Protein backbone atom coordinates (compact mmCIF):
# COMPACT_ATOMS: atom_id res chain seq x y z
CA UNK A 1 0.00 0.00 0.00
CA UNK A 2 1.44 3.34 -1.04
CA UNK A 3 -1.07 5.45 0.87
CA UNK A 4 -1.09 8.07 -1.90
CA UNK A 5 -4.68 7.72 -3.06
CA UNK A 6 -7.13 8.75 -0.37
CA UNK A 7 -10.91 8.57 -0.32
CA UNK A 8 -13.00 10.49 2.19
CA UNK A 9 -16.29 8.76 2.84
CA UNK A 10 -18.46 11.66 3.94
CA UNK A 11 -18.28 15.19 2.59
CA UNK A 12 -19.01 17.22 5.72
CA UNK A 13 -17.10 20.18 7.11
CA UNK A 14 -14.36 18.07 8.69
CA UNK A 15 -13.84 16.10 5.49
CA UNK A 16 -13.67 19.29 3.46
CA UNK A 17 -11.15 20.79 5.86
CA UNK A 18 -8.89 17.77 5.42
CA UNK A 19 -9.22 17.83 1.64
CA UNK A 20 -8.49 21.55 1.56
CA UNK A 21 -5.49 21.20 3.86
CA UNK A 22 -4.00 18.31 1.91
CA UNK A 23 -4.24 20.13 -1.41
CA UNK A 24 -3.13 23.51 -0.04
CA UNK A 25 -0.05 21.99 1.61
CA UNK A 26 0.88 19.87 -1.40
CA UNK A 27 0.39 16.71 0.64
CA UNK A 28 -1.83 15.28 -2.08
CA UNK A 29 -2.77 16.36 -5.58
CA UNK A 30 -6.46 16.57 -6.54
CA UNK A 31 -6.18 13.47 -8.72
CA UNK A 32 -5.14 11.47 -5.64
CA UNK A 33 -8.34 12.31 -3.74
CA UNK A 34 -11.93 11.13 -3.92
CA UNK A 35 -14.86 12.31 -1.78
CA UNK A 36 -18.14 10.44 -1.48
CA UNK A 37 -21.25 12.50 -0.79
CA UNK A 38 -24.92 11.89 -0.20
CA UNK A 39 -26.08 14.77 -2.41
CA UNK A 40 -25.12 15.53 -5.99
CA UNK A 41 -24.91 19.28 -5.35
CA UNK A 42 -22.42 18.68 -2.54
CA UNK A 43 -20.33 16.48 -4.82
CA UNK A 44 -20.28 19.25 -7.42
CA UNK A 45 -19.05 21.71 -4.78
CA UNK A 46 -16.02 19.49 -4.12
CA UNK A 47 -15.35 19.10 -7.83
CA UNK A 48 -15.58 22.84 -8.48
CA UNK A 49 -13.59 23.98 -5.45
CA UNK A 50 -10.84 21.36 -5.34
CA UNK A 51 -10.87 19.44 -8.62
CA UNK A 52 -11.15 16.08 -6.84
CA UNK A 53 -13.04 13.00 -7.93
CA UNK A 54 -16.43 12.47 -6.30
CA UNK A 55 -19.05 9.76 -6.12
CA UNK A 56 -22.50 9.24 -4.63
CA UNK A 57 -21.68 5.56 -4.08
CA UNK A 58 -19.44 4.68 -1.15
CA UNK A 59 -18.16 1.38 -2.61
CA UNK A 60 -16.49 3.40 -5.41
CA UNK A 61 -14.05 4.71 -2.79
CA UNK A 62 -12.58 1.25 -2.19
CA UNK A 63 -11.90 0.80 -5.90
CA UNK A 64 -10.24 4.23 -6.12
CA UNK A 65 -8.10 4.52 -2.99
CA UNK A 66 -5.55 2.78 -0.81
CA UNK A 67 -6.65 4.74 2.26
CA UNK A 68 -10.32 5.04 3.20
CA UNK A 69 -11.10 7.82 5.69
CA UNK A 70 -14.50 7.33 7.33
CA UNK A 71 -15.92 10.78 8.10
CA UNK A 72 -19.58 9.97 8.77
CA UNK A 73 -21.39 10.64 12.04
CA UNK A 74 -21.29 7.86 14.67
CA UNK A 75 -24.95 6.97 14.14
CA UNK A 76 -24.29 6.47 10.40
CA UNK A 77 -21.18 4.31 10.79
CA UNK A 78 -22.86 0.90 10.79
CA UNK A 79 -24.86 1.55 7.63
CA UNK A 80 -21.71 2.84 5.90
CA UNK A 81 -19.75 -0.26 6.87
CA UNK A 82 -22.52 -2.50 5.57
CA UNK A 83 -22.32 -0.69 2.21
CA UNK A 84 -18.55 -1.00 1.79
CA UNK A 85 -17.54 -4.13 3.73
CA UNK A 86 -17.45 -6.47 0.75
CA UNK A 87 -15.22 -4.05 -1.20
CA UNK A 88 -12.60 -3.51 1.51
CA UNK A 89 -9.63 -5.86 1.68
CA UNK A 90 -6.61 -6.19 4.00
CA UNK A 91 -4.68 -4.20 1.37
CA UNK A 92 -6.67 -1.11 2.35
CA UNK A 93 -6.09 1.10 5.35
CA UNK A 94 -9.26 2.27 7.09
CA UNK A 95 -9.03 5.47 9.14
CA UNK A 96 -12.07 6.26 11.27
CA UNK A 97 -12.91 9.68 12.70
CA UNK A 98 -16.24 8.79 14.32
CA UNK A 99 -16.32 9.85 17.97
CA UNK A 100 -17.10 7.02 20.37
CA UNK A 101 -16.73 4.28 17.74
CA UNK A 102 -13.96 1.90 18.69
CA UNK A 103 -11.66 0.28 16.16
CA UNK A 104 -13.03 -3.13 17.16
CA UNK A 105 -16.53 -2.06 16.06
CA UNK A 106 -15.22 -1.21 12.60
CA UNK A 107 -13.16 -4.42 12.43
CA UNK A 108 -16.19 -6.56 13.31
CA UNK A 109 -17.97 -5.33 10.20
CA UNK A 110 -15.06 -6.03 7.83
CA UNK A 111 -13.74 -9.27 6.40
CA UNK A 112 -10.18 -10.38 7.09
CA UNK A 113 -7.35 -8.61 8.86
CA UNK A 114 -8.10 -5.11 7.62
CA UNK A 115 -5.87 -2.52 9.33
CA UNK A 116 -7.95 0.11 11.13
CA UNK A 117 -6.62 3.31 12.69
CA UNK A 118 -8.90 5.28 14.98
CA UNK A 119 -8.46 9.04 15.05
CA UNK A 120 -9.50 11.74 17.49
CA UNK A 121 -8.93 15.23 16.16
CA UNK A 122 -10.54 18.60 16.79
CA UNK A 123 -12.19 21.47 14.97
CA UNK A 124 -8.90 23.36 14.58
CA UNK A 125 -8.34 21.22 11.50
CA UNK A 126 -10.23 24.07 9.80
CA UNK A 127 -7.18 26.32 10.28
CA UNK A 128 -4.46 23.63 9.97
CA UNK A 129 -3.79 23.70 13.73
CA UNK A 130 -5.54 20.51 14.81
CA UNK A 131 -4.37 18.31 17.66
CA UNK A 132 -4.84 14.74 16.46
CA UNK A 133 -4.25 11.42 18.17
CA UNK A 134 -4.05 8.16 16.20
CA UNK A 135 -4.55 4.72 17.73
CA UNK A 136 -4.07 1.31 16.11
CA UNK A 137 -6.72 -1.36 15.83
CA UNK A 138 -5.81 -4.99 16.31
CA UNK A 139 -4.49 -5.44 12.75
CA UNK A 140 -2.77 -2.07 12.25
CA UNK A 141 1.03 -2.01 12.13
CA UNK A 142 3.59 0.78 12.41
CA UNK A 143 3.47 1.35 8.66
CA UNK A 144 -0.28 1.93 8.84
CA UNK A 145 0.08 4.41 11.68
CA UNK A 146 2.82 6.17 9.73
CA UNK A 147 0.47 6.64 6.77
CA UNK A 148 -2.21 8.10 9.03
CA UNK A 149 0.32 10.37 10.75
CA UNK A 150 1.67 11.63 7.45
CA UNK A 151 -1.83 12.32 6.15
CA UNK A 152 -2.99 14.19 9.25
CA UNK A 153 0.28 16.02 9.82
CA UNK A 154 -0.63 18.45 7.05
CA UNK A 155 -3.42 19.94 9.16
CA UNK A 156 -1.81 20.04 12.60
CA UNK A 157 0.16 18.03 15.13
CA UNK A 158 -0.22 14.28 15.55
CA UNK A 159 0.45 11.96 18.48
CA UNK A 160 0.36 8.17 18.57
CA UNK A 161 -1.31 6.63 21.65
CA UNK A 162 -3.04 3.35 22.58
CA UNK A 163 -6.80 3.41 22.07
CA UNK A 164 -7.41 3.05 25.80
CA UNK A 165 -6.55 6.76 26.12
CA UNK A 166 -8.99 8.03 23.50
CA UNK A 167 -11.84 8.74 25.91
CA UNK A 168 -9.48 11.07 27.78
CA UNK A 169 -8.30 12.60 24.49
CA UNK A 170 -11.91 13.18 23.43
CA UNK A 171 -12.63 14.98 26.70
CA UNK A 172 -9.53 17.17 26.54
CA UNK A 173 -8.19 18.09 23.11
CA UNK A 174 -11.24 16.81 21.22
CA UNK A 175 -13.72 18.92 23.16
CA UNK A 176 -11.05 21.42 24.23
CA UNK A 177 -11.72 24.13 21.64
CA UNK A 178 -15.22 24.55 23.08
CA UNK A 179 -13.75 25.23 26.53
CA UNK A 180 -11.50 27.94 25.11
CA UNK A 181 -14.37 29.43 23.10
CA UNK A 182 -16.48 29.56 26.26
CA UNK A 183 -13.65 31.27 28.14
CA UNK A 184 -13.20 33.77 25.30
CA UNK A 185 -16.93 34.47 25.31
CA UNK A 186 -16.88 35.17 29.06
CA UNK A 187 -13.82 37.44 28.82
CA UNK A 188 -15.33 39.40 25.93
CA UNK A 189 -18.53 39.91 27.93
CA UNK A 190 -16.41 41.12 30.86
CA UNK A 191 -14.74 43.67 28.59
CA UNK A 192 -18.15 44.92 27.49
CA UNK A 193 -19.22 45.15 31.14
CA UNK A 194 -16.20 47.39 31.72
CA UNK A 195 -17.28 49.75 28.93
CA UNK A 196 -15.39 48.51 25.86
CA UNK A 197 -17.09 47.96 22.52
CA UNK A 198 -17.64 44.41 21.33
CA UNK A 199 -15.23 44.84 18.41
CA UNK A 200 -12.44 46.10 20.67
CA UNK A 201 -13.19 43.45 23.30
CA UNK A 202 -13.06 40.67 20.72
CA UNK A 203 -9.74 41.82 19.28
CA UNK A 204 -8.22 42.20 22.75
CA UNK A 205 -9.22 38.75 23.95
CA UNK A 206 -8.42 36.82 20.76
CA UNK A 207 -4.93 38.28 20.53
CA UNK A 208 -4.36 37.74 24.25
CA UNK A 209 -5.34 34.07 23.93
CA UNK A 210 -3.21 33.63 20.82
CA UNK A 211 -0.16 35.22 22.44
CA UNK A 212 -0.61 33.18 25.60
CA UNK A 213 -0.88 29.94 23.62
CA UNK A 214 2.29 30.77 21.68
CA UNK A 215 4.15 31.45 24.94
CA UNK A 216 3.07 28.06 26.28
CA UNK A 217 4.20 26.33 23.10
CA UNK A 218 7.39 28.24 22.34
CA UNK A 219 8.91 28.81 25.79
CA UNK A 220 8.44 25.27 27.04
CA UNK A 221 7.72 26.67 30.49
CA UNK A 222 5.13 25.18 32.83
CA UNK A 223 1.87 27.15 32.94
CA UNK A 224 2.52 27.94 36.61
CA UNK A 225 5.81 29.63 35.69
CA UNK A 226 4.17 31.74 33.03
CA UNK A 227 1.29 32.67 35.29
CA UNK A 228 3.71 33.78 37.99
CA UNK A 229 5.42 36.05 35.43
CA UNK A 230 2.15 38.00 35.19
CA UNK A 231 1.13 37.78 38.85
CA UNK A 232 2.75 40.57 40.86
CA UNK A 233 2.39 40.56 44.68
CA UNK A 234 -0.62 42.61 45.66
CA UNK A 235 -1.44 43.38 42.02
CA UNK A 236 -4.48 43.19 39.81
CA UNK A 237 -3.87 39.68 38.46
CA UNK A 238 -3.62 37.99 41.86
CA UNK A 239 -6.84 39.74 42.90
CA UNK A 240 -8.61 38.27 39.89
CA UNK A 241 -7.11 34.80 40.38
CA UNK A 242 -8.21 34.79 44.01
CA UNK A 243 -11.81 35.28 42.87
CA UNK A 244 -11.48 32.53 40.27
CA UNK A 245 -10.13 30.12 42.87
CA UNK A 246 -12.85 31.05 45.35
CA UNK A 247 -15.43 30.39 42.64
CA UNK A 248 -14.01 26.88 42.14
CA UNK A 249 -13.05 27.39 38.51
CA UNK A 250 -10.19 24.88 38.68
CA UNK A 251 -12.42 22.19 40.20
CA UNK A 252 -15.16 23.00 37.71
CA UNK A 253 -12.78 22.33 34.80
CA UNK A 254 -11.65 19.04 36.34
CA UNK A 255 -15.24 17.93 36.88
CA UNK A 256 -16.35 19.06 33.42
CA UNK A 257 -13.55 17.23 31.64
CA UNK A 258 -14.19 14.10 33.69
CA UNK A 259 -17.87 14.30 32.72
CA UNK A 260 -16.87 14.51 29.04
CA UNK A 261 -14.58 11.48 29.45
CA UNK A 262 -17.42 9.56 31.08
CA UNK A 263 -19.77 10.42 28.22
CA UNK A 264 -17.18 9.37 25.65
CA UNK A 265 -16.87 6.00 27.39
CA UNK A 266 -20.67 5.61 27.34
CA UNK A 267 -20.73 6.28 23.60
CA UNK A 268 -17.94 3.76 23.03
CA UNK A 269 -19.85 1.09 24.92
CA UNK A 270 -22.88 1.92 22.83
CA UNK A 271 -20.77 1.44 19.69
CA UNK A 272 -19.79 -2.02 20.81
CA UNK A 273 -23.48 -2.79 21.27
CA UNK A 274 -24.26 -1.33 17.82
CA UNK A 275 -26.56 1.26 19.42
CA UNK A 276 -24.61 4.52 19.32
CA UNK A 277 -26.77 7.64 19.68
CORNOR-V762836 format. One record per pair of residues at least 6 apart in sequence whose ideal C-beta (glycine too) atoms are under 8 Angstrom apart, sorted by the first residue. I is the first residue (numbers start at 1). GAP is how many residues later the second one is. D is the distance in whole Angstrom. If there is no record, write none. Layout:
BEGIN
I&GAP&D, I&GAP&D
END
This chain:
BEGIN
1&65&5, 1&66&8, 1&90&6, 1&91&7, 1&92&6, 1&142&8, 1&146&7, 2&64&6, 3&63&6, 3&64&5, 3&90&7, 3&144&4, 3&147&7, 3&148&7, 4&24&7, 4&28&5, 4&62&7, 5&27&5, 5&28&8, 5&29&8, 5&59&6, 5&60&4, 5&61&5, 5&62&7, 6&16&7, 6&22&6, 6&26&6, 6&27&6, 6&28&8, 6&59&5, 6&60&8, 6&61&5, 6&63&6, 6&145&7, 7&26&7, 7&27&4, 7&28&7, 7&29&7, 7&54&4, 7&55&8, 7&57&5, 7&58&4, 7&60&7, 7&61&5, 7&62&7, 8&7&4, 8&10&7, 8&11&6, 8&25&7, 8&26&7, 8&27&5, 8&28&7, 8&53&8, 8&61&5, 8&63&5, 9&27&5, 9&49&5, 9&52&5, 9&59&6, 9&60&7, 9&61&5, 9&62&6, 9&63&7, 9&71&6, 9&75&7, 10&26&7, 10&27&8, 10&60&7, 10&61&3, 10&62&4, 10&66&8, 10&70&8, 11&24&5, 11&25&7, 11&26&4, 11&27&8, 11&31&5, 11&32&7, 11&35&6, 11&43&8, 11&60&8, 12&59&6, 13&113&7, 14&57&6, 14&83&7, 14&107&8, 14&109&8, 14&111&6, 15&20&6, 15&54&7, 15&56&4, 16&30&7, 17&108&5, 17&109&5, 17&138&7, 18&51&7, 18&53&8, 18&107&6, 18&134&8, 18&137&6, 19&14&6, 19&16&6, 19&27&7, 19&31&6, 19&33&6, 20&29&8, 20&30&7, 21&6&7, 21&104&7, 21&107&5, 21&133&5, 21&134&4, 22&6&4, 22&11&7, 22&129&7, 22&132&5, 22&133&8, 23&6&7, 23&7&6, 23&10&7, 23&27&6, 23&29&8, 24&104&8, 25&103&8, 25&129&4, 25&130&8, 27&123&8, 27&124&7, 27&127&4, 30&20&6, 30&21&4, 30&22&5, 31&20&8, 31&21&8, 31&22&7, 33&17&7, 33&19&4, 33&20&7, 34&18&6, 34&19&4, 34&20&7, 34&21&6, 34&26&7, 34&27&6, 34&30&5, 34&31&6, 35&8&7, 35&11&5, 35&17&6, 35&18&8, 35&19&5, 35&20&8, 36&18&7, 36&19&5, 36&20&7, 36&21&7, 36&22&5, 36&24&7, 36&25&5, 37&6&4, 37&9&7, 37&17&6, 37&18&8, 37&19&6, 38&18&7, 39&17&8, 40&16&6, 43&11&4, 43&12&7, 43&13&6, 44&10&8, 46&6&6, 46&8&5, 47&6&8, 47&7&6, 53&11&7, 55&6&7, 55&9&8, 58&22&6, 58&25&5, 58&26&5, 59&24&6, 59&25&5, 59&27&8, 59&28&5, 61&7&6, 61&23&7, 62&6&6, 62&22&6, 62&25&4, 62&26&5, 62&27&8, 62&30&6, 63&24&7, 65&27&8, 66&25&8, 66&26&7, 66&27&7, 67&25&7, 67&26&5, 67&28&6, 67&80&6, 67&81&8, 67&84&7, 68&16&7, 68&20&7, 68&24&6, 68&25&7, 68&26&5, 68&27&7, 69&26&5, 69&27&8, 69&28&7, 69&82&8, 70&7&7, 70&10&7, 70&24&7, 70&25&7, 70&26&4, 70&27&6, 70&28&6, 70&36&7, 71&26&5, 72&8&5, 72&26&7, 73&25&7, 74&24&5, 74&25&6, 74&26&5, 74&27&5, 74&193&7, 74&197&7, 74&202&5, 75&201&6, 75&202&7, 77&19&8, 77&21&5, 77&24&5, 77&28&7, 77&29&7, 77&194&8, 77&199&7, 78&31&7, 78&196&6, 81&25&7, 81&28&4, 81&29&7, 82&27&7, 85&24&6, 85&25&5, 85&26&6, 86&25&7, 88&6&7, 88&22&6, 88&23&8, 88&26&6, 89&23&7, 89&25&7, 90&22&5, 90&23&5, 90&24&5, 90&25&7, 90&49&7, 92&22&6, 92&23&8, 93&22&5, 93&24&7, 93&47&8, 93&51&5, 93&54&6, 93&55&7, 94&12&6, 94&16&7, 94&20&6, 94&21&7, 94&22&5, 94&23&7, 95&21&8, 95&22&5, 95&23&8, 95&24&6, 95&53&5, 95&56&7, 96&7&7, 96&10&5, 96&20&6, 96&21&7, 96&22&5, 96&23&7, 97&22&5, 97&24&7, 99&21&7, 99&71&6, 99&75&7, 99&165&7, 99&168&7, 100&70&8, 100&164&6, 100&166&8, 100&167&3, 100&168&5, 100&170&7, 100&171&6, 100&176&6, 101&17&8, 101&166&8, 101&167&7, 101&170&5, 101&175&7, 102&16&7, 102&61&7, 102&166&5, 102&169&6, 102&170&6, 103&13&5, 103&14&7, 103&15&5, 103&32&7, 103&33&7, 103&34&3, 103&35&7, 103&37&8, 103&60&6, 104&33&7, 104&34&7, 104&168&7, 105&166&5, 105&167&6, 105&169&8, 106&10&5, 106&12&8, 106&31&7, 107&7&7, 107&9&5, 107&30&6, 107&31&6, 107&32&7, 110&6&8, 113&26&4, 114&25&6, 115&21&8, 115&22&7, 115&24&5, 115&25&4, 115&26&7, 115&29&4, 116&20&8, 116&21&4, 116&22&8, 116&23&7, 116&24&6, 117&17&5, 117&18&7, 117&19&6, 117&20&7, 117&23&5, 117&27&6, 117&28&6, 117&31&5, 118&16&7, 118&17&5, 118&18&8, 118&19&7, 118&45&6, 118&48&7, 119&13&6, 119&14&7, 119&15&5, 119&16&8, 119&29&7, 119&33&7, 120&12&7, 120&13&5, 120&15&8, 120&46&5, 120&49&5, 120&50&6, 120&53&7, 120&54&5, 121&9&5, 121&10&7, 121&11&4, 121&12&8, 121&31&7, 121&35&7, 121&53&7, 122&8&6, 122&9&6, 122&10&8, 122&51&6, 122&52&5, 122&53&8, 122&54&6, 122&55&5, 123&7&8, 123&54&5, 124&6&5, 124&7&7, 124&32&6, 124&53&6, 125&7&8, 125&30&5, 125&31&6, 128&26&7, 128&27&5, 128&28&6, 129&26&8, 129&27&5, 130&22&7, 130&25&5, 130&26&3, 130&27&7, 131&25&6, 131&26&6, 131&28&8, 131&42&4, 131&45&8, 132&20&5, 132&23&8, 132&24&6, 132&25&7, 132&26&5, 132&27&7, 133&25&7, 133&26&5, 133&27&7, 133&28&5, 133&32&7, 133&33&7, 133&36&5, 133&40&7, 134&11&6, 134&14&5, 134&15&6, 134&18&7, 134&24&6, 134&25&7, 134&26&6, 134&27&8, 135&25&8, 135&26&6, 135&27&6, 135&28&4, 135&30&7, 135&31&6, 136&8&7, 136&9&6, 136&26&8, 136&27&7, 137&26&8, 145&15&6, 148&10&8, 149&9&5, 149&11&7, 152&6&5, 161&8&7, 166&98&8, 167&94&5, 167&97&4, 167&98&5, 167&101&7, 168&93&6, 170&90&7, 170&91&7, 170&94&4, 171&86&5, 171&87&7, 171&88&8, 171&89&4, 171&90&4, 171&92&8, 171&93&6, 172&85&6, 174&90&8, 175&82&8, 175&85&5, 179&74&7, 179&77&8, 180&29&7, 183&26&8, 184&21&5, 184&22&7, 184&25&6, 187&14&8, 187&18&5, 187&21&8, 188&10&7, 188&13&5, 188&14&6, 188&17&5, 189&12&8, 191&9&7, 191&10&3, 191&13&6, 191&14&7, 192&6&6, 192&9&5, 196&8&7, 212&14&8, 215&6&8, 215&11&6, 216&7&7, 216&10&7, 219&7&7, 227&14&8, 230&7&5, 231&6&5, 231&7&5, 231&10&7, 232&6&7, 244&6&8, 267&9&6, 267&10&8, 270&6&4, 270&7&6
END
